[in-house]
């Protein structure tokens, strides 16, 4: 019997052969029924349980809400392309408002606040409802007050979405340094404190929640090559440890292209008593321009061996293939080292992520 790709990935997750798997699932009439059943099971778990269920390496990916006014169909197509690999969850990014100057009919420019990608809560609900996949919206300090965060928590809880990724977020484009919005927060650990208090049954002003709902669970970010604002790696590790003490159940790394940096980072974290899953964040290189853009944007290094291969390419399609091959090798090595999960930053790289996933799942 030849099993389909999604069915084979479920078999791999639970490390059973096809005959044993079918024997355990006799009440189901087809591979599709079995696959859907397990997808529903994972959708009902929180993230930490879903990535530790079974013994294989879990798969997840991150998407952007669509630009304002462009509709959600292209995002659904991304999910359609990647859900065959049975992702345990999908992250949905959040974007702060930015100040822009708009010209009035009279020719006068006015400074206005604009959010180019609204709808994180709605996108999370739409994906969960349509595909029955666990979703993890990002919650930011950057650009949000504590009252706005509180309303987001209420909306998500009403929708039954209780997994979060808590982040400080980037500074605004017009800022020289990160500045909290209104009575917002400067650090993710402060955001954790608000979520913890909400879970305990209290609003941010200290008033009680009459009927507390299902509590939130959450992960945080970490940086194998150090956060750009941290003075050193020791300080970075210190704050990750504090985030764990405050309740973070897992951490997802900034993207990286050198596995040795990830392995060293995990080793240092473990030496400090940090025992939560540290999930590698991966993004295939796709264009020659990214050799300069990615280090500048994400403050990470491109290994010389990868840069050399990219510079040999005649066009971006050749670069894309080099990126897929490098990423595939990265993922195979990470899986061999027993990482609990691999998280793909799929934005503008869905085709590459799909090609990599076919090689490793």
N, C-alpha and C positions, 0 to 999 in steps of 0.2 A: 504494500500500500504506500503510495507516494503522498506525503503530507504537504499541505500548502505552507507558504512562508510564515503566516501568522501562527498557524498551528504548531509548526516546528519550533518557533521561538518560545511558545508556552511549554513545550516538552523540554527545551533547553533550560528554561528557568527552573523547572522542578527536577531536572536531571533524571528523567525516566525515559525508557525507550518507548517507541510508538505503541507496541502491543500492550505494555504495562499501563500506559496512559489511557488507552482505549478501555482496558479492563476496569480501571478505576472510574471510568465515566460511562458505564454501560447504559445508564438511564437516558443519555443524550443520543439523539438520532444522527448527528452529523458533526463534522469538524466545526462547522460554523456555530452550531448550538453550544459546543464545548467552549470555543473561543469567546463567544458572547457572554457565556456564564462567568468565565474567569475575568473578563473585562469588567463586568458588573461587580464582581467581588473586589477587585482592586479599586474601583471607583468609590466603594463604600469605606475603604481604609483611609487613614490619614497617610501622609507621605512617608513618615518614618516607618510605619508598619509595612507599607507597600514595597519599599526598597529593601527591607530586610526579609520579606516573605520569600521562601524558596532559597536556592543556593546560587543562582546565576547572577550575572551583572544586569541590573535594571537599565532601562532606557527612558529618557525624558527629553523634552525639547522646549525651547522658549520662542514665543512669537510676539510680534508687535500688534497693538490695536491698529486698525486701519486709519489712514489720514482722514481728517474731518471731511465728510461728504463723499467719500469714495466707496462706501458700502463694505459689506463683510464677505462677499463671495470669494475674493482672492484669498482671504484668510482661511475660509472653509476648504479651499482647494489645497492649501498647505497641509491642513490637518488630514484631509483625505489621503494625501500622498504619503504621510508619515505614520498614520495610525495602524497600517498593516504590520508594523513592528511592535505592536502592543505597548505603547508608552505607558509607564505607570502614572505619569502626570504630565500636564502641560503648564508651563509658566506663562503668565501674561504680564508684560511690562506696563509700568505706569509712567506718565510723562507730565511734568509740571508745566504750568503756564509760563510763557516768556513774554517780555515786553517787546513790541514792535511799533514801528511808526507807520501810520496809515494816512494817506492824503484824502482830505475832504473835497467835496465838489468845488469848494472855494479856493482850493490850492493850498490849504493850511495843513500841516502835518500834526497829527495828534498821537501821543504815546498811549497805546492800549495793551491790555493783557490778552494774550491769545493762547489757547491750548490747541495744538495741531493734531494731537491724537487723544481725543476724549474716549471714554467708554470702557475702561478696564473692567469695571464690575459687570457691565452688560455683556462684554465679550466673553468673560469667564462664564457667565450664566448661559450664554448662547451655546458655547462649546460643550459645557456639561450636559445641557438639555438635549443637544443634537446627537452627541456621540457617547454619552455615558462614560466619559473619561474624567478622572480626577483633575481639577484645575487649581492652580496656585497663583493668585494675583499678587503682584508686588504692592507693598505699602511703603510709601516714602516719607521721610522727614522733609525733603526738599520740595518747597512750593506749597506745603499743606500746613494748616493750623491743626491744633489738637482737636478742635471741634469738628473740622472737616474729616479728620481721621475717624473720629467717633461715629459719624454718620455713615462712613464707608463700612465700618465694622458692623453696624446695625443692618445695613443693606445686605452685606454678605451673609450674615447669620440668618436673616430671613430667607435667603436663597439656599441655605444649607451648604454654603461654601465656607469651610472653616480651616483650610490650610492656607498659610500666608508665607511670603518671603519678605522679611523686614529689612529695609535698606535705608541708609542715609540719603543716597542719591547724589547726583552731581550738582555743582553750583550752577546758578543761572548764567546764561551766556553774557549778560551785562555785568556780572559780578567779578571782581578780582579775587575774592575769596568767598567760601561758602558762608551764607548768612541765613539763619532760620527765618521763616515767614511768620510774621505776627507773633503769636504765642506758640509757635511750633518748636521743633527740637533741632539740636545741633548734631546729635549722635544717635545711631540706631539703638543703642542700649536704653536711651530714654524712651524711644518708641516701644521697645520691649516692655518697659515698665507700665506704659499705658495699656497695652494689650493684656498684660498680667492682671492689672487691676480690673479691667473689663471682665476677664475670666473669673475673677473673684466676686463679681457682682456689683462693681462700682463704676460710675461714669468718671470722667477726668476731673470734674469739679468736686468729687467726693460723695455725691449723692448716690443712693442705692438704686440698683436696677431691680424693679419689682419682680420681673420674671426672667432671670438670666437664662440664656439659651445654651446650646452646645458650645463648650469652650473652644477657642482657637488653638491650633498648634502651629509652630513656625520654624523656619530656617533662617539663616543669615548668610552674608557674603564673607569670603576670605580671599587672600591675595598671596599666591605662592611667590610672586616677585615683589611683594610689599605694596601697600597702598601708597599712592603717589604723595600723600600728605603726611605719611608716617616718617619720623626721623630715622627709624631703623627697624629691622625685622623683629628684634626683641620686643619693641613696643607694639608692633602689629600682633604678635603672638599673645602678648599680655591682654590686649583688648578682645581678641577672639576668646580667650579663656574667661574673661568677664562676661561675654555674651552667653557662653555656655552656662556659667553659674546663674545667669539671669533667666535661663529657660530655653535657649536655642537647642533644637533637637538634631539638627544637621547643618552643615555649611556647604555652600556651593562656591567653587572657586571662580575667580576672574579667568577668562580664557588664557591659554598658554600653549606654546608650541614645543617646549622642551620638557619631556617627562621627568628628567632628573630633578628639575626645580620643584615639581610637584612632589616627588618622592622625598626630597630633602625637607620640604615644608611639612609634610605629614609626619615625618620622623621627629622633627623639632616639636610639633604640636603634641605628639604622643608623649614625648619626654617631659612636657609640662603638665601632663595629666589630662589633656583634652582627648576624650574618648568617643565623641560623636562621629558619625560618618562624615567624611570630607569628600564631597562629590566633585570630580574633575569636570570643569566646564571647557568644552571643545568647540572650535569653529574652523571649518576648512578654509584655507586661503583660496581666494578665487580670482583675483586680478593682480597684475604686476604693481599697480598703484598702491595696493595694500601693504607692500613692503615698507612704505613710508608712513602710510596713514595709520595702520594698526599700532605700531610702536608709539606714535604720537598721541593717539586717542586713548589707548588702553594701558599705556605705560608698561608694555611687555616687550621682550626681545624676540626677534626672529632668528633662529639658529642659523649659523653661517652655511651649513650644509643645505638647508632649505632655500636660503636666499640665493645661493649659487645655482641651484637647479632652476629657480624661477627666472633668473637673469639669462638663462640659456633659451628660454621659451620665445617663440616667434610671435605669439598672440595670446590673448587671454584664455582661449579655450585650452591651449596647452598648459597655461598656468593653472587653470581649474583642475586639470587632470593630475598635475603635480601635487596640488593641494589635497586632492582626494587620496592619492597614494600615501602622502605623508600622514594625513589624518587617520587613515586605515591602520597604518603601522603604529601610530600613537595608541589607538584604541586597543589593538591586539595586545600591545605590551601592558597597558593598564589592566585589561581583563586578566592577563596572565599573572599580574600582581594582586589579583583579587579585589579590585575596587568594587564597592557595593553598587555603584550606579555610574552611568556616564550621561552627562547633561549636554545636549547640543544647542548652541546658539544658532538657530535655523534662519534668522533674518537674512534675506537676500542670498541664501545658500541652500535652499530646500533641495535642489537637484543634487548637489554635492553630498548633503547629509544622507539623502536616500541611497546614493551609490555606496557610501561608506557603510550604512546600516545593512545593506544587502551582503556585504563582505564579512560582517562580524556577528550577525544575528542568525 
